[in-house]
């Protein structure tokens, strides 16, 4: 490559348009219209009603306190507001990401079933720094060398592991175990300790979630079919679609009301509850890179390579 070609590439990389593209808010904000705000508000509420309950579930999978699931469900969105390049994406934790995080860190000093959040925070910072380097150096093309078969196998195995790990919560039983086979053995061995209230509420919630999803898909088809329908019908279809879209939040709120009713009638021990979630946000502070065993990482075996406290 000749010198003038190098200068041209460097000039293009450092140009105003290139850096504006890295901060899309500088492109769309000057042309933003107030009329867009209503649609954006509805979209924001819709997404929030989905990701907030999901955050609680992902915190459970990641073996972190519930409040960290709530933090992760909206903090990334604030950053993506400035850096986001896609309007069709929600930024936050995923099931597979939570599963990987669960294999890293030491036990929480107040609850042996949870990990110390400090390790997850530091891990998130390290991952963010790596992603920044990949973005600056334009290394995204490296993902094309990852086999689709490997990704498919990993995703399938993760789904089975996550599903097996949540069976104990559905049945309201507890046991020691992190691996897939340990979850299966644990459920079979402790099936007689099933909490009937947990199983009933969990089963009903799954059924309601399925029915609301069907309702959401059906309302979309009805609206497309009846484009010339009266306004009242259109409002009804939109309401049903919103109800189906917010099905996670609907189930969480309804379940919370059931728990409140049971507690008020003297059955506070009937359900296994999340417990008290601290209000507010933690004080901002940098990650602690001096944590013991910070770099002793393995996503393959939690029992053999998990960092231990010294």
ZIFEN-V762966 format. One record per pair of residues at least 12 apart in sequence whose C-alpha atoms are under 10 Angstrom apart, sorted by the first residue. I is the first residue (numbers start at 1). J is the second residue. Records with the same first field share a line. If there is no record, write none. Layout:
# ZIFEN-V762966
I=J, J
This chain:
# ZIFEN-V762966
13=136
21=83, 84, 85
22=82, 83, 84, 85, 135, 136
23=80, 81, 82, 83, 84, 85
24=80, 81, 82, 83, 84, 85, 86
25=80, 81, 82, 83, 84, 85
26=82, 83
29=82
42=242
44=90
45=242, 246
46=242, 243, 245, 246, 249
47=89, 90, 245, 246
48=73, 74, 90, 246, 249
49=242, 245, 246, 247, 248, 249, 250, 252
50=73, 90, 245, 246, 247, 248, 249, 250
51=69, 70, 72, 73, 74, 90, 91, 92, 93, 246, 248, 249
52=69, 70, 71, 72, 73, 74, 92, 248, 249, 252
53=69, 70, 73, 246, 247, 248, 249, 250, 251, 252, 253
54=69, 70, 73, 92, 93, 94, 95, 248, 249, 252
55=67, 68, 69, 70, 71, 72, 73, 74, 92, 93, 94, 95, 98
56=68, 69, 70, 71, 72, 73, 252, 274
57=69, 70, 94, 95, 98, 166
58=70, 72, 73, 92, 93, 94, 95, 96, 97, 98, 99, 102
59=71, 72, 93, 94, 95, 98, 99, 101, 102, 114
60=98, 99, 102, 113, 114, 165, 166, 169, 274
61=94, 95, 96, 97, 98, 99, 100, 101, 102, 114, 162, 163, 165, 166
62=93, 94, 95, 96, 97, 98, 99, 100, 101, 102, 103, 104, 114, 115, 117, 120
63=98, 99, 101, 102, 103, 104, 105, 107, 108, 112, 113, 114, 115, 116, 117, 120
64=98, 101, 102, 107, 108, 111, 113, 114, 115, 116, 117, 120
65=108, 111, 113, 114, 115, 116, 117, 274, 277, 278
66=274, 275, 276, 277, 278
67=276, 277, 278, 279, 280, 281, 282
68=117, 120, 121, 277, 281, 282
69=92, 93, 98
70=92, 277, 281
71=92, 280, 281, 282
72=91, 92, 93
73=90, 91, 92, 93, 94
74=90, 91, 92, 93
75=91, 92
76=90, 91, 92, 93
77=89, 90, 91, 92
78=91
79=91
95=155, 158, 159, 162
96=154, 155, 157, 158, 159, 161, 162
97=158
98=120, 162
99=158, 159, 161, 162, 299
100=158, 298, 299, 300, 302
101=115, 119, 120, 121, 123, 124, 299
102=114, 115, 120, 178, 299, 302
103=115, 178, 297, 298, 299, 300, 301, 302, 303, 305, 306, 307
104=116, 119, 120, 123, 294, 295, 296, 297, 298, 299, 301, 302, 305, 306, 307
105=117, 118, 119, 120, 123, 291, 292, 293, 294, 295, 296, 297, 302, 305, 306, 307, 308, 309
106=118, 119, 120, 292, 293, 294, 306, 307, 308, 309
107=306, 307, 308, 309
113=175, 176
118=287, 288, 289, 291
119=287, 288, 289, 291, 292, 293, 294, 307
120=287
121=286, 287, 288
122=286, 287, 288, 289, 290, 291, 294
123=287, 289, 294, 295
124=287
125=286, 287, 288, 289
126=287, 289
157=180
158=180
160=180
161=178, 179, 180, 181, 183, 184
162=178, 179, 180, 183
163=180, 183
164=178, 179, 180, 181, 182, 183, 184, 187
165=177, 178, 179, 180, 181, 182, 183, 184, 186, 187
166=183
167=183, 184, 186, 187, 199
168=183, 184, 186, 187, 188, 190, 191, 194, 198, 199
169=194, 195, 198, 199, 202, 272
170=194, 195, 196, 197, 198, 199, 200, 201, 202, 203, 272
171=187, 190, 191, 192, 193, 194, 195, 196, 197, 198, 199, 200, 201, 202, 203, 272
172=190, 191, 193, 194, 195, 196, 197, 198, 199, 202, 271, 272, 273
173=186, 187, 190, 191, 192, 193, 194, 195, 198, 199, 272
174=186, 187, 190, 191, 193, 194
175=187, 189, 190
177=303
178=301, 302, 303
179=300, 301, 302, 303
195=270, 271, 272
196=270, 271
197=269, 270, 271, 272
198=270, 271, 272, 273
199=271
200=271
201=255, 258, 259, 271
202=255
204=251, 255
205=247, 248, 250, 251, 252, 254, 255
206=251
208=244, 247, 248, 250, 251
209=244, 245, 246, 247, 248, 250, 251
210=244, 247
211=244, 247
212=240, 241, 242, 243, 244, 245, 246, 247, 248, 250, 251
213=241, 243, 244, 245, 246, 247, 248
214=241, 244
215=237, 240, 241, 242, 243, 244, 245
216=237, 238, 239, 240, 241, 242, 243, 244, 245, 246, 247
217=240, 241, 244, 245
218=237, 240, 241, 244
219=234, 236, 237, 238, 239, 240, 241, 242, 244
220=237, 238, 240, 241
221=237
222=234, 237
223=235, 236, 237, 238, 241
224=237
256=273
258=271
259=271, 272, 273
291=307, 309, 310
292=307, 308, 309, 310
293=305, 306, 307, 308, 309, 310
294=306, 307, 308
295=307
296=308
